[in-house]
Amino acid sequence: MATPLTASKLIAALRNEGLVVHEVRDWREHNRNAKGPWGPMNGVMVHHTATEGTDSSVDLCYDGRSDLPGPLCHGVIDKQGQVHLVGNGRANHAGLGDGDVLRAVINEDAELPPDDEADTDGNRHFYGFECINLGDGKDPWPEAQKLAIEKAAAAICRAHGWNEHSVIGHKEWQPGKVDPRGIAMDDLRGRIKKRLAKAAEGSPEPQQPEYEPFPGANFFRSGARSPVITAMGARLVAEDCGHYEVGPGPEWTEADRKSYAAWQRKLGFHGEDADGVPGKNSWERLRVPQS
């Protein structure tokens, strides 16, 4: 039982365990705390996304679905073994599960009871990691991803002074769940136990920025040409905001402006705030890859 880690302490713990960590949009303030309590914390829960593709999976876990608002977890672990933080606070990942399982986690019992009831709010008590995998029993789990799951769970256990029995799968918590399918939780806990017996390995080498920094509103003017504009247009098309008959291309055009205005409206901007001229906030949320 513990006070939730602050955003800064969570990211520090993950990086100190040797993980590459990406901060997604406004993850530090993104939560469902208005819908219920957050904490005390008792453990870490592992899931699979039932999706493929890093960007789309991360966006889904950040935004949620029409029937289940995001964040849908705290971190997404991709196939390359990198962590994308999407929430800090209560998240819609665990749902109702078995109170007997929660008590076993609190006691760090070596054996878990059957999860045959759904009577306890898990969103309050567990950190959640969604791991990108189709969950069909065929999609492989790369070793880099399994290592990152081990490290992420160990990082939180280390930060709270927990042992490996504070880590469970969704399938061990909520009746009818199968995730993370293809991950044997006892084997994972064994790996976490060995990791916790050693000192944390420290932060990896700093990563180069992945996305184009905001070039300033004056960059986007009639006649301007740059590969950045092409990359921006590709991201707008991927977000279903593209209004291109041909392209996108490297020259800033009215089609780019209309497409970007659609992106601004998708983010909730209106009126003059959705004029199609990129601003810093909307640009950073578009995540234009470096050209």
Secondary structure as UniProt FT lines:
FT   HELIX           7..16
FT   TURN            17..18
FT   STRAND          21..23
FT   TURN            25..26
FT   HELIX           27..29
FT   HELIX           33..35
FT   STRAND          43..48
FT   HELIX           54..63
FT   STRAND          64..65
FT   TURN            66..67
FT   STRAND          68..69
FT   STRAND          75..77
FT   TURN            79..80
FT   STRAND          83..85
FT   TURN            92..93
FT   STRAND          96..97
FT   HELIX           99..107
FT   STRAND          120..121
FT   TURN            123..125
FT   STRAND          126..131
FT   HELIX           143..160
FT   HELIX           164..166
FT   STRAND          167..169
FT   HELIX           170..172
FT   TURN            175..176
FT   TURN            181..182
FT   HELIX           185..196
FT   HELIX           217..219
FT   TURN            222..223
FT   HELIX           227..238
FT   TURN            239..240
FT   HELIX           254..266
FT   TURN            267..268
FT   HELIX           271..274
FT   HELIX           280..286
//
